[in-house]
């Protein structure tokens, strides 16, 4: 987290002071490193310090503050959009405030007990795996690795970041003026925050699978209806009638609402709680890398896809949501109220599909040996 805050501060300074394109690009790259380090460390930290009965709620605080930050960014963009020529510098520079808070906080917080066991006071048993990257290739590591990476990939293929990144462009396309599209982004950001609060109250009560499946139904329906409205009613001028515009905005809000109490926070929670100690940091790093890569892919491809596919882009994301729902039904085990260090015995070894990977690993000579991953 200390390293992440350092990259954040350097990136913010370069972006706010930029007088050429190179400074902006380098600043964004540094911010990207900060996001990578922060997203890898914070969810694992929260999962390790949280009591088992409140682990979901505590971990979702990470996603809650992400949504608050998105809302704040939308508010800043809305209120300073008419301040020229320095408004954009203020918008970029204000990102230094939370970065500085993270920097100070990194000196105050303590290491988690699990981290101390792993790095300082570990027994021979806990340190028998000396190469965690190699351990990830073992059969017993595949269930949490596959689940962790797919949760991150599926999170992006809901289409949420495409909608959040390009909400102003999307709403201008369906008929909003510039200020109206920015205001709609603020409304979506507020829905995002409030719905994440719902997740904090429900995740440890109803479980992970129930929230994910309910959200898949809601997201599939909203994406499909948006696609139908745009396909049928979008005029040749590229705008909709007043009623249709209101319906589209409401449907987008319903979509964001369902994502915010499910795939948004649980996409980080589930990978952070399913890896065993020996590969937890390494495995979660792979999951975060998957998230960052597909965030980049979707962000770069969305505008081109929207130009070529037009309304059918919503059917594209709806199809992925259907696949995600089937994945949850058949392959995602429930982790509610399971201690983070008991996942192997109580989750993976009990699952109809994943249990076959938990019986044995292979040594350096390719010979089968008993599974040596311990909770």
C-alpha positions, -999 to +999 in steps of 0.1 A: +000+000+000+029+023+007+043+016-028+009+021-043+005+055-027+040+065-039+030+057-075-003+076-071+014+107-058+040+108-086+014+101-112-010+128-099+019+154-098+029+147-134-007+148-147-016+180-129+015+198-140+016+184-175+025+207-203+028+181-230+014+147-240+044+128-227+039+140-191+003+129-193+011+095-206+039+089-180+016+101-153-012+077-163+013+048-164+024+056-129-012+058-117-017+024-134+011+010-113-005+025-082-039+009-090-022-025-095-003-025-062-033-011-043-059-034-057-036-064-050-029-055-014-061-039+001-087-067-005-063-094+008-055-072+039-092-067+046-100-104+042-072-113+066-081-089+094-119-094+093-139-117+117-153-146+097-189-136+102-183-101+089-156-108+063-178-101+034-190-067+048-155-056+058-140-065+024-168-047+005-157-015+022-129-015-005-155-015-033-177+010-014-149+036-013-141+029-050-177+038-058-175+069-036-144+079-054-162+074-088-191+096-076-167+123-064-149+122-097-181+126-116-191+155-093-158+173-098-160+168-136-196+182-136-188+213-115-155+223-132-164+214-167-168+251-176-136+263-159-111+270-186-082+266-190-072+252-156-102+231-147-088+198-159-056+203-139-077+207-107-097+175-116-065+155-120-047+171-090-075+164-065-067+127-069-037+134-048-059+138-017-068+102-013-033+092-024-018+112+004-043+097+029-032+062+018+004+072+021+000+083+057-022+054+066+004+029+053+026+040+083-002+036+108-017+002+101-002-031+113+006-062+094-021-089+095-014-120+116-016-141+085+011-120+068+034-122+098+030-160+099+038-162+062+068-138+062+084-137+097+072-163+122+063-191+098+068-228+107+085-253+084+050-264+073+040-230+062+072-224+043+075-258+026+064-241-007+094-219-016+083-210-051+046-199-050+046-193-087+055-229-093+029-240-068+003-222-088+008-248-115-001-277-092-036-293-095-046-283-060-040-246-069-062-246-099-096-242-083-089-210-064-068-197-093-095-204-119-122-189-097-102-159-088-092-150-124-127-157-139-144-136-112-122-107-123-127-114-160-165-118-157-166-086-137-154-067-167-176-086-192-207-074-174-200-042-194-199-021-162-167-002-169-177+005-204-209+021-191-191+040-163-162+052-185-184+063-214-216+072-197-215+108-209-208+096-245-236+070-242-261+095-229-252+121-256-258+094-282-293+088-269-302+125-268-287+143-237-268+175-240-233+178-227-242+190-192-271+166-190-249+136-198-225+146-171-253+150-146-266+115-156-231+102-148-234+117-113-268+101-108-253+067-118-224+072-095-248+079-066-268+047-074-235+028-074-226+040-039-260+034-024-263-001-039-229-011-026-241-002+009-269-028+003-242-054-004-225-047+029-258-055+048-267-086+027-235-105+017-230-123+050-267-129+054-277-143+020-243-155+008-222-148-023-240-171-048-275-157-041-264-121-047-245-131-079-274-151-093-300-124-085-278-098-102-272-119-133-310-121-138-314-083-133-284-074-154-294-097-182-330-083-183-318-046-182-291-051-209-315-069-232-343-043-228-318-014-234-306-032-266-342-037-278-352-001-272-321+012-290-325-012-318-362-005-324-366+032-314-332+049-321-339+075-348-318+081-378-306+113-361-290+092-333-315+102-306-345+088-288-378+102-278-382+118-244-399+088-228-374+063-242-345+084-229-359+083-194-365+046-197-329+040-208-315+060-180-336+041-155-326+008-169-289+018-168-294+027-131-311-007-125-281-024-142-256-004-121-276-011-090-275-049-095-238-049-103-229-027-073-243-052-048-229-083-065-202-086-091-186-053-082-177-061-046-178-099-048-154-099-078-128-087-053-141-105-022-142-141-035-107-142-049-093-126-017-108-152+005-103-185-014-065-188-019-046-208+008-018-190+027+012-202+006-001-188-027-025-161-014-005-131-024+008-146-057-026-160-067-045-128-060-018-109-080-028-130-110-064-123-104-058-085-102-037-087-134-066-103-151-089-075-140-065-048-151-059-064-185-096-069-194-104-034-180-079-021-206-093-043-233-130-033-227-121+004-223-102+004-256-127-016-275-160-002-263-163+029-285-153+009-316-177-018-307-205+007-301-199+022-335-199-011-353-224-031-333-246-001-322-275-014-301-264-050-303-234-043-281-259-047-252-268-081-264-231-090-265-228-081-228-261-098-220-248-131-235-217-129-212-240-123-182-259-155-191-226-174-192-217-159-158-249-171-143-243-207-155-208-205-141-221-195-107-247-223-107-223-251-115-188-241-105-188-214-078-189-228-042-205-208-014-179-193+010-202-175+035-192-180+071-162-203+062-130-192+079-104-181+054-080-208+065-106-236+062-114-231+026-097-263+014-114-287+037-148-271+039-151-257+003-128-271-023-128-307-011-166-307-008-174-293-043-186-318-069-162-306-096-132-290-078-126-318-053-109-340-079-080-314-080-074-314-043-062-350-038-026-348-051+001-326-066+033-335-086+069-333-075+098-320-096+100-354-114+063-353-123+054-380-098+022-377-078+026-366-042+000-358-015-014-323-017+008-301+005-012-270+005-025-263+040-050-237+050 
